[in-house]
Amino acid sequence: MNNLIEFFRKNFHYFLFAVLLVVSLVLLGKSLAYSEYKFARICQSTVGPIQKNWAEMIHRFSLGQENEDLVRQNMALMRERQNMFMEKEDTVLSMMSETDSLHPKSVRLYDYTYAHVIYNTTDQAFNYIIIDKGQRDGICRDMAVTGPKGVVGVVSDVSNNFASIISILHPDSRISAIVSPINQVGTVVWESGDPSVAYLENIPQHLEINIGDSVLTSGYSNIFPKGLLVGTVKEVSVGKNASFLTIKVKLATDFKRLNTVYLIENLYKSELDTLKANFKDE
């Protein structure tokens, strides 16, 4: 026993050193853990917002690509509508090249493309739209323009990379239309003011027009195919000229939220224009 006590007495400083070393290591470990925790918190507060913004940007890019895909799919469906074709006899079809595999007894009359709006006014007396495609993309004057929900306007001018559109919200806009279900032909015009409302003119007073009736393109011009939605009847009253009704039309297109448009080309427009140029006014 005395030997054991003597051993501890002689080697006390070694034991003390060992104990202090263990305590120091424990304290150092806790200090490093706290430092790592603080560093992690600082990194999180600094890098976190950057990562969040980056993730949002990637998400927006992905959504943008998904939207592009949806636009293309929608356009593909529009191209196959019946009003994009004209019926022909088999003997005539054999001499024409624009026949369609899904419509073997029809000839394609109209074709679609799409563009994005980069400039748009809705609160002016004369409203215009500019899109991000031009002559290099096959855009030309007098192409019909529609949106996802309804008619937008007509291409008025084209440069190499851009094109301007006279929207319905323009006093020079005149769109031949029918009111369904009676199929009476009139003209859609816009008066300065409300960008959500236009008027259907030249509808005789004796006809029965109901609130909610659809107003569609007539197909009588060389620009718009038949049956595109312009809007719905919002209000009917007797006009200043007692022979005709005043019909207020709720436009199908929300011009203040217009981002993507579809452009429609009449593949036989020049041929039809040549024939019409020979008409004589009587």
MARGUTOR-408260 format. One record per residue (C-alpha): chain; z, x, y. Coordinates in Angstrom, 2 decimals. Each point is the difference from the previous one (the first is absolute). Layout:
<recs>
@drenlum=A&c3=Z&c1=X&c2=Y
...
</recs>
This chain:
<recs>
@drenlum=A&c3=0.00&c1=0.00&c2=0.00
@drenlum=A&c3=0.91&c1=2.83&c2=2.35
@drenlum=A&c3=-3.28&c1=1.66&c2=-0.86
@drenlum=A&c3=-1.94&c1=-3.16&c2=0.94
@drenlum=A&c3=1.79&c1=-0.28&c2=3.34
@drenlum=A&c3=-0.65&c1=3.66&c2=0.66
@drenlum=A&c3=-3.72&c1=-0.53&c2=-0.83
@drenlum=A&c3=-0.35&c1=-2.86&c2=2.50
@drenlum=A&c3=1.89&c1=1.97&c2=2.64
@drenlum=A&c3=-2.24&c1=3.02&c2=-0.33
@drenlum=A&c3=-3.21&c1=-2.08&c2=-0.04
@drenlum=A&c3=1.05&c1=-2.69&c2=2.50
@drenlum=A&c3=-2.62&c1=0.97&c2=2.56
@drenlum=A&c3=-2.75&c1=-0.42&c2=-2.62
@drenlum=A&c3=1.15&c1=-3.49&c2=-0.86
@drenlum=A&c3=0.31&c1=-0.88&c2=3.67
@drenlum=A&c3=-3.52&c1=1.26&c2=0.61
@drenlum=A&c3=-1.33&c1=-2.09&c2=-2.88
@drenlum=A&c3=1.74&c1=-3.16&c2=1.26
@drenlum=A&c3=-1.21&c1=0.56&c2=3.57
@drenlum=A&c3=-3.53&c1=0.64&c2=-1.30
@drenlum=A&c3=-0.06&c1=-3.28&c2=-1.89
@drenlum=A&c3=1.34&c1=-1.89&c2=3.03
@drenlum=A&c3=-2.59&c1=1.67&c2=2.25
@drenlum=A&c3=-2.83&c1=-0.91&c2=-2.36
@drenlum=A&c3=1.14&c1=-3.61&c2=-0.13
@drenlum=A&c3=0.22&c1=-0.20&c2=3.80
@drenlum=A&c3=-3.36&c1=1.72&c2=0.38
@drenlum=A&c3=-1.59&c1=-2.47&c2=-2.41
@drenlum=A&c3=1.35&c1=-2.97&c2=1.93
@drenlum=A&c3=-1.16&c1=1.56&c2=3.27
@drenlum=A&c3=-3.51&c1=0.55&c2=-1.35
@drenlum=A&c3=-0.15&c1=-3.54&c2=-1.39
@drenlum=A&c3=0.98&c1=-1.41&c2=3.40
@drenlum=A&c3=-2.54&c1=2.23&c2=1.73
@drenlum=A&c3=-2.70&c1=-1.17&c2=-2.39
@drenlum=A&c3=1.04&c1=-3.60&c2=0.62
@drenlum=A&c3=-0.18&c1=0.50&c2=3.77
@drenlum=A&c3=-3.33&c1=1.77&c2=-0.31
@drenlum=A&c3=-1.34&c1=-2.80&c2=-2.17
@drenlum=A&c3=1.14&c1=-2.59&c2=2.56
@drenlum=A&c3=-1.65&c1=1.94&c2=2.83
@drenlum=A&c3=-3.23&c1=0.28&c2=-1.99
@drenlum=A&c3=0.11&c1=-3.69&c2=-0.84
@drenlum=A&c3=0.46&c1=-1.01&c2=3.63
@drenlum=A&c3=-2.79&c1=2.33&c2=1.12
@drenlum=A&c3=-2.53&c1=-0.21&c2=-2.78
@drenlum=A&c3=0.73&c1=-3.62&c2=-0.94
@drenlum=A&c3=-1.84&c1=-1.57&c2=2.94
@drenlum=A&c3=-2.93&c1=2.37&c2=-0.51
@drenlum=A&c3=-0.22&c1=-0.96&c2=-3.66
@drenlum=A&c3=0.26&c1=-3.68&c2=0.91
@drenlum=A&c3=-2.80&c1=0.25&c2=2.57
@drenlum=A&c3=-2.12&c1=1.96&c2=-2.44
@drenlum=A&c3=0.56&c1=-2.59&c2=-2.71
@drenlum=A&c3=-0.89&c1=-2.79&c2=2.44
@drenlum=A&c3=-3.17&c1=1.83&c2=1.00
@drenlum=A&c3=-1.00&c1=0.44&c2=-3.64
@drenlum=A&c3=0.77&c1=-3.67&c2=-0.61
@drenlum=A&c3=-2.12&c1=-1.05&c2=2.97
@drenlum=A&c3=-2.82&c1=2.20&c2=-1.18
@drenlum=A&c3=0.23&c1=-1.57&c2=-3.44
@drenlum=A&c3=0.03&c1=-3.49&c2=1.52
@drenlum=A&c3=-2.97&c1=0.94&c2=2.17
@drenlum=A&c3=-1.93&c1=1.07&c2=-3.09
@drenlum=A&c3=1.05&c1=-3.19&c2=-1.80
@drenlum=A&c3=-1.19&c1=-2.04&c2=2.99
@drenlum=A&c3=-3.35&c1=1.81&c2=-0.05
@drenlum=A&c3=-0.35&c1=-0.84&c2=-3.68
@drenlum=A&c3=0.86&c1=-3.66&c2=0.68
@drenlum=A&c3=-2.58&c1=-0.12&c2=2.81
@drenlum=A&c3=-2.69&c1=1.35&c2=-2.33
@drenlum=A&c3=0.97&c1=-2.46&c2=-2.74
@drenlum=A&c3=-0.06&c1=-2.88&c2=2.46
@drenlum=A&c3=-3.40&c1=1.09&c2=1.28
@drenlum=A&c3=-1.34&c1=0.18&c2=-3.56
@drenlum=A&c3=1.09&c1=-3.60&c2=-0.56
@drenlum=A&c3=-1.56&c1=-1.12&c2=3.30
@drenlum=A&c3=-3.32&c1=1.58&c2=-0.99
@drenlum=A&c3=-0.20&c1=-2.26&c2=-3.04
@drenlum=A&c3=0.54&c1=-3.31&c2=1.78
@drenlum=A&c3=-2.82&c1=-2.48&c2=-0.41
@drenlum=A&c3=-0.76&c1=-0.06&c2=3.73
@drenlum=A&c3=-0.98&c1=3.69&c2=-0.21
@drenlum=A&c3=-3.12&c1=-0.95&c2=-2.00
@drenlum=A&c3=-3.01&c1=-2.28&c2=0.21
@drenlum=A&c3=-1.43&c1=-1.81&c2=-2.99
@drenlum=A&c3=-3.52&c1=0.90&c2=-1.07
@drenlum=A&c3=-2.41&c1=-1.14&c2=-2.69
@drenlum=A&c3=-0.52&c1=2.41&c2=-2.89
@drenlum=A&c3=-3.57&c1=0.77&c2=1.07
@drenlum=A&c3=1.20&c1=1.02&c2=3.45
@drenlum=A&c3=2.97&c1=1.97&c2=-1.37
@drenlum=A&c3=-2.29&c1=2.21&c2=-2.03
@drenlum=A&c3=-1.61&c1=1.24&c2=3.23
@drenlum=A&c3=3.28&c1=0.72&c2=1.82
@drenlum=A&c3=2.22&c1=3.03&c2=-0.52
@drenlum=A&c3=3.33&c1=-1.21&c2=1.40
@drenlum=A&c3=0.96&c1=-2.15&c2=-2.98
@drenlum=A&c3=3.61&c1=0.23&c2=-1.19
@drenlum=A&c3=1.20&c1=0.37&c2=-3.59
@drenlum=A&c3=2.77&c1=-2.58&c2=0.53
@drenlum=A&c3=-2.46&c1=-2.43&c2=1.63
@drenlum=A&c3=-3.19&c1=0.38&c2=-2.06
@drenlum=A&c3=-1.74&c1=-2.94&c2=1.67
@drenlum=A&c3=0.95&c1=1.03&c2=3.53
@drenlum=A&c3=-1.00&c1=2.58&c2=2.57
@drenlum=A&c3=2.64&c1=1.74&c2=2.08
@drenlum=A&c3=-0.32&c1=-1.16&c2=3.60
@drenlum=A&c3=3.11&c1=1.61&c2=1.51
@drenlum=A&c3=1.99&c1=3.15&c2=-0.62
@drenlum=A&c3=3.49&c1=1.13&c2=1.06
@drenlum=A&c3=1.73&c1=3.09&c2=1.31
@drenlum=A&c3=3.33&c1=0.45&c2=1.73
@drenlum=A&c3=1.58&c1=1.89&c2=2.91
@drenlum=A&c3=3.30&c1=0.47&c2=1.80
@drenlum=A&c3=0.75&c1=-1.24&c2=3.51
@drenlum=A&c3=0.84&c1=2.79&c2=2.46
@drenlum=A&c3=-0.12&c1=-2.06&c2=3.23
@drenlum=A&c3=0.50&c1=-3.70&c2=0.60
@drenlum=A&c3=0.67&c1=-2.27&c2=2.97
@drenlum=A&c3=1.14&c1=-3.63&c2=-0.17
@drenlum=A&c3=1.28&c1=-0.80&c2=3.51
@drenlum=A&c3=-3.08&c1=0.77&c2=2.10
@drenlum=A&c3=-2.72&c1=-2.31&c2=1.24
@drenlum=A&c3=-2.52&c1=2.08&c2=-2.01
@drenlum=A&c3=1.52&c1=1.31&c2=-3.23
@drenlum=A&c3=-1.45&c1=2.78&c2=-2.15
@drenlum=A&c3=0.85&c1=1.85&c2=-3.19
@drenlum=A&c3=-0.93&c1=3.58&c2=-0.96
@drenlum=A&c3=-0.15&c1=1.12&c2=-3.64
@drenlum=A&c3=-0.02&c1=3.45&c2=-1.62
@drenlum=A&c3=-3.51&c1=-0.22&c2=-1.49
@drenlum=A&c3=-3.44&c1=0.27&c2=1.57
@drenlum=A&c3=-3.66&c1=0.73&c2=-0.68
@drenlum=A&c3=0.85&c1=2.81&c2=-2.43
@drenlum=A&c3=1.84&c1=-2.56&c2=-2.11
@drenlum=A&c3=-2.84&c1=-2.52&c2=0.03
@drenlum=A&c3=1.40&c1=-2.21&c2=2.77
@drenlum=A&c3=-2.59&c1=-1.68&c2=2.23
@drenlum=A&c3=-0.08&c1=-2.56&c2=2.79
@drenlum=A&c3=0.34&c1=-3.71&c2=-0.75
@drenlum=A&c3=1.94&c1=0.50&c2=-3.23
@drenlum=A&c3=2.48&c1=-2.80&c2=-0.63
@drenlum=A&c3=3.67&c1=0.99&c2=0.07
@drenlum=A&c3=2.81&c1=-1.74&c2=-1.85
@drenlum=A&c3=3.63&c1=0.76&c2=-0.70
@drenlum=A&c3=2.11&c1=-0.63&c2=-3.09
@drenlum=A&c3=0.52&c1=-3.63&c2=1.09
@drenlum=A&c3=-3.00&c1=-1.00&c2=2.08
@drenlum=A&c3=-2.84&c1=0.74&c2=2.42
@drenlum=A&c3=0.55&c1=2.72&c2=2.62
@drenlum=A&c3=-3.24&c1=0.44&c2=1.94
@drenlum=A&c3=-3.33&c1=1.87&c2=0.15
@drenlum=A&c3=-0.85&c1=3.69&c2=0.36
@drenlum=A&c3=-1.35&c1=0.50&c2=3.54
@drenlum=A&c3=-0.57&c1=3.75&c2=0.32
@drenlum=A&c3=-0.02&c1=3.02&c2=-2.30
@drenlum=A&c3=0.37&c1=3.77&c2=0.41
@drenlum=A&c3=-0.14&c1=2.69&c2=-2.67
@drenlum=A&c3=3.64&c1=-0.37&c2=-1.04
@drenlum=A&c3=1.26&c1=-3.24&c2=1.57
@drenlum=A&c3=-1.04&c1=-3.57&c2=0.72
@drenlum=A&c3=1.11&c1=-2.66&c2=2.47
@drenlum=A&c3=0.42&c1=-3.67&c2=-0.86
@drenlum=A&c3=-0.11&c1=-3.08&c2=2.17
@drenlum=A&c3=2.82&c1=-2.02&c2=-1.49
@drenlum=A&c3=0.24&c1=-3.78&c2=0.03
@drenlum=A&c3=2.34&c1=0.54&c2=2.97
@drenlum=A&c3=-2.95&c1=0.60&c2=2.34
@drenlum=A&c3=-1.83&c1=-2.51&c2=2.23
@drenlum=A&c3=-3.38&c1=1.18&c2=-1.30
@drenlum=A&c3=0.96&c1=-0.69&c2=-3.62
@drenlum=A&c3=-1.84&c1=-2.93&c2=-1.58
@drenlum=A&c3=0.44&c1=-0.70&c2=-3.71
@drenlum=A&c3=-1.93&c1=-2.72&c2=-1.78
@drenlum=A&c3=2.50&c1=-1.92&c2=-2.13
@drenlum=A&c3=0.51&c1=-3.17&c2=-1.98
@drenlum=A&c3=3.10&c1=-2.12&c2=-0.24
@drenlum=A&c3=0.82&c1=-0.83&c2=-3.60
@drenlum=A&c3=-0.11&c1=-2.35&c2=-1.84
@drenlum=A&c3=-2.57&c1=-1.88&c2=2.11
@drenlum=A&c3=-2.13&c1=3.17&c2=0.50
@drenlum=A&c3=-0.89&c1=-0.81&c2=3.59
@drenlum=A&c3=-1.39&c1=3.02&c2=1.86
@drenlum=A&c3=1.53&c1=1.18&c2=3.27
@drenlum=A&c3=0.67&c1=3.20&c2=1.95
@drenlum=A&c3=3.29&c1=1.90&c2=0.12
@drenlum=A&c3=0.79&c1=1.40&c2=3.45
@drenlum=A&c3=3.08&c1=1.55&c2=1.62
@drenlum=A&c3=1.58&c1=-0.66&c2=3.37
@drenlum=A&c3=2.22&c1=2.59&c2=1.71
@drenlum=A&c3=3.65&c1=-0.27&c2=-0.91
@drenlum=A&c3=1.37&c1=-0.56&c2=-3.47
@drenlum=A&c3=-1.35&c1=2.59&c2=-2.52
@drenlum=A&c3=0.85&c1=-2.30&c2=-2.91
@drenlum=A&c3=-2.11&c1=-2.98&c2=1.12
@drenlum=A&c3=-3.72&c1=-0.70&c2=0.48
@drenlum=A&c3=-2.08&c1=-3.17&c2=0.44
@drenlum=A&c3=-2.65&c1=-1.67&c2=-2.11
@drenlum=A&c3=-2.67&c1=-1.54&c2=2.23
@drenlum=A&c3=-2.88&c1=-2.45&c2=-0.44
@drenlum=A&c3=1.70&c1=-2.27&c2=-2.54
@drenlum=A&c3=-0.95&c1=-3.65&c2=0.69
@drenlum=A&c3=2.84&c1=-2.33&c2=0.95
@drenlum=A&c3=-0.71&c1=-2.60&c2=-2.69
@drenlum=A&c3=0.76&c1=2.46&c2=-2.83
@drenlum=A&c3=3.41&c1=0.03&c2=-1.67
@drenlum=A&c3=1.64&c1=3.41&c2=0.34
@drenlum=A&c3=3.52&c1=0.50&c2=-1.37
@drenlum=A&c3=2.73&c1=2.48&c2=0.78
@drenlum=A&c3=-0.13&c1=2.76&c2=-2.60
@drenlum=A&c3=-3.74&c1=-0.29&c2=-0.72
@drenlum=A&c3=-1.57&c1=3.39&c2=-0.68
@drenlum=A&c3=-2.47&c1=1.57&c2=2.43
@drenlum=A&c3=-2.46&c1=2.24&c2=-1.86
@drenlum=A&c3=-3.05&c1=2.05&c2=0.92
@drenlum=A&c3=-3.16&c1=-2.08&c2=-0.40
@drenlum=A&c3=-2.29&c1=2.75&c2=-1.29
@drenlum=A&c3=-2.71&c1=-1.10&c2=2.45
@drenlum=A&c3=0.00&c1=3.32&c2=1.86
@drenlum=A&c3=-1.30&c1=3.29&c2=-1.39
@drenlum=A&c3=3.45&c1=1.55&c2=0.42
@drenlum=A&c3=2.74&c1=-1.91&c2=-1.82
@drenlum=A&c3=-0.28&c1=-1.23&c2=-3.59
@drenlum=A&c3=0.80&c1=-3.64&c2=-0.58
@drenlum=A&c3=3.56&c1=-1.07&c2=-0.73
@drenlum=A&c3=2.14&c1=2.69&c2=1.66
@drenlum=A&c3=3.22&c1=-1.41&c2=1.41
@drenlum=A&c3=0.22&c1=-0.08&c2=3.80
@drenlum=A&c3=3.14&c1=-2.13&c2=0.23
@drenlum=A&c3=1.40&c1=-3.51&c2=-0.35
@drenlum=A&c3=-0.04&c1=-2.99&c2=2.31
@drenlum=A&c3=3.17&c1=-0.03&c2=2.09
@drenlum=A&c3=-0.65&c1=-2.79&c2=2.50
@drenlum=A&c3=-2.71&c1=-2.61&c2=0.64
@drenlum=A&c3=-0.62&c1=-1.90&c2=3.23
@drenlum=A&c3=-2.82&c1=-1.64&c2=1.94
@drenlum=A&c3=-1.70&c1=2.55&c2=2.23
@drenlum=A&c3=-1.09&c1=-0.33&c2=3.59
@drenlum=A&c3=-3.42&c1=-0.83&c2=-1.33
@drenlum=A&c3=0.72&c1=-3.23&c2=-1.87
@drenlum=A&c3=-2.76&c1=0.75&c2=-2.51
@drenlum=A&c3=1.91&c1=2.89&c2=-1.58
@drenlum=A&c3=3.48&c1=0.78&c2=-1.26
@drenlum=A&c3=2.21&c1=2.80&c2=1.25
@drenlum=A&c3=1.20&c1=1.76&c2=-3.14
@drenlum=A&c3=2.61&c1=2.72&c2=0.21
@drenlum=A&c3=-0.17&c1=2.47&c2=-2.90
@drenlum=A&c3=2.87&c1=2.12&c2=-1.28
@drenlum=A&c3=-1.71&c1=3.32&c2=-0.78
@drenlum=A&c3=0.53&c1=1.38&c2=-3.50
@drenlum=A&c3=0.12&c1=3.62&c2=1.23
@drenlum=A&c3=3.14&c1=1.31&c2=1.66
@drenlum=A&c3=-1.70&c1=2.33&c2=2.48
@drenlum=A&c3=3.26&c1=1.61&c2=1.10
@drenlum=A&c3=0.61&c1=1.31&c2=-3.52
@drenlum=A&c3=-3.56&c1=0.95&c2=-0.91
@drenlum=A&c3=-0.20&c1=3.38&c2=-1.80
@drenlum=A&c3=-2.85&c1=-0.22&c2=-2.51
@drenlum=A&c3=-3.33&c1=-1.78&c2=0.41
@drenlum=A&c3=-2.93&c1=-0.68&c2=-2.32
@drenlum=A&c3=-3.55&c1=0.39&c2=1.27
@drenlum=A&c3=-2.78&c1=-2.11&c2=-1.48
@drenlum=A&c3=-3.65&c1=1.02&c2=0.13
@drenlum=A&c3=-2.82&c1=-2.50&c2=-0.45
@drenlum=A&c3=-2.43&c1=2.04&c2=-2.11
@drenlum=A&c3=-2.93&c1=-2.15&c2=1.18
@drenlum=A&c3=0.97&c1=-0.37&c2=3.66
@drenlum=A&c3=-2.96&c1=1.96&c2=1.41
@drenlum=A&c3=-2.43&c1=-2.12&c2=-2.01
@drenlum=A&c3=1.63&c1=-3.22&c2=1.17
@drenlum=A&c3=0.14&c1=1.21&c2=3.61
@drenlum=A&c3=-3.72&c1=0.73&c2=-0.10
@drenlum=A&c3=-0.73&c1=-3.56&c2=-1.12
@drenlum=A&c3=2.29&c1=-1.48&c2=2.66
@drenlum=A&c3=-1.62&c1=2.12&c2=2.69
@drenlum=A&c3=-3.22&c1=-1.94&c2=-0.59
@drenlum=A&c3=1.63&c1=-3.38&c2=0.67
@drenlum=A&c3=-1.27&c1=-1.78&c2=3.07
@drenlum=A&c3=2.29&c1=-1.96&c2=2.29
@drenlum=A&c3=-1.19&c1=-3.56&c2=0.37
</recs>
